[in-house]
């Protein structure tokens, strides 16, 4: 569908054609980009799942880095309509065969088992973290952790989309030449690609507490760096910090959902969070633009994003605290229901 919509852009002649095609594209994009990758990797990986997710999501940045100059050249040599057709046909020619013949929903369909680590202690740590809850979608709705994480991802998706759209205009607005703006945005795109692998490795090595801490730290740094970007070093600090913070839109979803809600309704819960991300992105991009139009400056928007980053840190921290408390309560209740059997003396 996405390939056909991309080809459809090449035939658009009216403004409403672009709006209609963009609407259809948006309906399918998040499902393909976030949900399918998250569900597949959750099915294929028992261990090193977070690193695998970061590696998989980094492909979008790598693909963009390769295709942007190619498409730009196609527009220069032929036309923008040809460029859309080229992208659509290329996607059909590559993705359809790969999807039909190589991708399997579960490893059992390929005659293998889920990837597990050779280190038994690592597997035990993972099992301890992931086995506290196994909730249905309706049961997840009844937990405060679901709503705290929903709020956090809504805000993360908002600033990720808003900064991706408004970073270049902001740097130009405060007086940086086009060459510097392009260089800063290039660093941001590189960090956005590599940062997903780094963030996945952090979640894999240090768990959700360590991964959340890195997302929160960068979320607090980038608005401050933006406010100080009239100083020469801070645009680069901004590019690195907002790049890693924006990775919090995708990489943490799978480990946090698995930890807080288990695997019972994982695809459905993942789809809900994907929808929350899409809604947040659709609201914050025009809202940040409206803030600039109203005030004539991006400064109020950066201050607002700093406040929202504090709220994100509170939501993620509170969800971890509540999880640990409820997990201990669940473990104690389980011990009371199933008391350990007394040791059996030898010979009896």
Secondary structure as GFF3:
##gff-version 3
##sequence-region A 1 348
A	DSSP	alpha_helix	2	9	.	.	.	ID=ss1
A	DSSP	alpha_helix	15	30	.	.	.	ID=ss2
A	DSSP	pi_helix	31	36	.	.	.	ID=ss3
A	DSSP	alpha_helix	37	44	.	.	.	ID=ss4
A	DSSP	alpha_helix	49	77	.	.	.	ID=ss5
A	DSSP	alpha_helix	80	101	.	.	.	ID=ss6
A	DSSP	three_ten_helix	107	110	.	.	.	ID=ss7
A	DSSP	alpha_helix	120	130	.	.	.	ID=ss8
A	DSSP	alpha_helix	137	141	.	.	.	ID=ss9
A	DSSP	alpha_helix	144	173	.	.	.	ID=ss10
A	DSSP	alpha_helix	178	227	.	.	.	ID=ss11
A	DSSP	alpha_helix	234	246	.	.	.	ID=ss12
A	DSSP	three_ten_helix	247	249	.	.	.	ID=ss13
A	DSSP	alpha_helix	251	261	.	.	.	ID=ss14
A	DSSP	alpha_helix	266	295	.	.	.	ID=ss15
A	DSSP	alpha_helix	299	337	.	.	.	ID=ss16
###
